[in-house]
Amino acid sequence: MVRSIIFWSTIVTLVPRLCAQHEFTLAPLQDAVVGIHPGYGTENNNFATADHFSCTSQPGNLGGENNARSLLAFDLSTIATGSLVDSARLDLYGRGPNGTGASTSLGNNGANTAILERIVGPWSDNTVTWDTRPSTTSLNAVLLPQSITSIQDYLGVDVTALVQDMLDNPANSHGFFIRLLDEDPTRGMYFCSSEFPDPAKHPVLHIYLKDDVSLAENSFHPTVLNISPSSIVLGESARIDLVELRKALLLLVFDSSGRTVAEHMISGKPTINLDTADLGAGAYQVVVLDADRRSIGFGRFVAR
């Protein structure tokens, strides 16, 4: 352990630090509402031009239920795969009533607790419909609590875990999906979309990265580490395969708060057996660095 600390000090002194942006403020890449209205065939309609980002459940004029859900995506391609997210906050601005007679005119109403999920399938705001909406996952989903007023901003929604999942698995991450937790009429939650006339009311995603250890050049894509087993009984060892990382010099282990809990010099070793005896139960992230302090490998494991 002492050798690791001395080595790290040497790297900091002799190698220029990677200069990269730590904070990202992103406008939507695309957003859309999808809806179904029994008897009207809207399950095949595209509503990309709607000025609201909403989830609703209202009685249908011809019976049944009118339901709506929404999709929202941001361009995360400028952030390297495997970057460690310190926090991610989503700002959603209340839309409120916008006319009479339509289900979208009611504003927030009812027991309208909603859920934000990660979208795992591709979609396009110009073509997506209720029947073609992509799949989602409830992993690390976030609840939006019931509103108090008919027009209400939800600012600083903590989506840290969701964004971390998106950066760790970009091939299966295509934005946020919002739906009501309970889709029985009558209830709804309405926000301004990127089509809303006032740009100051458009959704915004703020991402803050932990430090420059987790950053890489935009053209660089770290290798996903093979960590076996991925769920480890405390006191046992995890085997980390480094065969493909010939330039690897240092391996760091971070706990869920971003604190470095272990350092290992690699020096050309094809594998490292990571002892978990000194770790507590929880989730951990592994980052492998090269001589330029660039992240060239990342992975996760759980100690239990």
Buried (B, 14 or more C-beta within 10 A) or exposed (E): EEEBEEBBEEBEEEBEEBEBEBEBEBEBBBBBBBBBBBEEEBBEBBBBEBBBBBBBBBEBEEEEBBBBBBBBBBBBEEBBBBBBBBBBBBBBBBBBBBEEEEBBEBBBBBEBBBBBBBBBEEBEBEEBBBEBBBEBBEEBBBEBEBBEEBBBBBEEBEBBBBBBBBBBBBEBBBBBBBBBBBBEBBBBBBBBBBBBEEEEBBBBBBBBBBBBBBBBEEEEEBBBBBBEEEEBEEEEEBEBBBEEBEEBBBBBBBBEEBEBBBBBBBEEBEEBEBEBEEBEEEEBBBBBBBEBBBBBBBBBBEBE
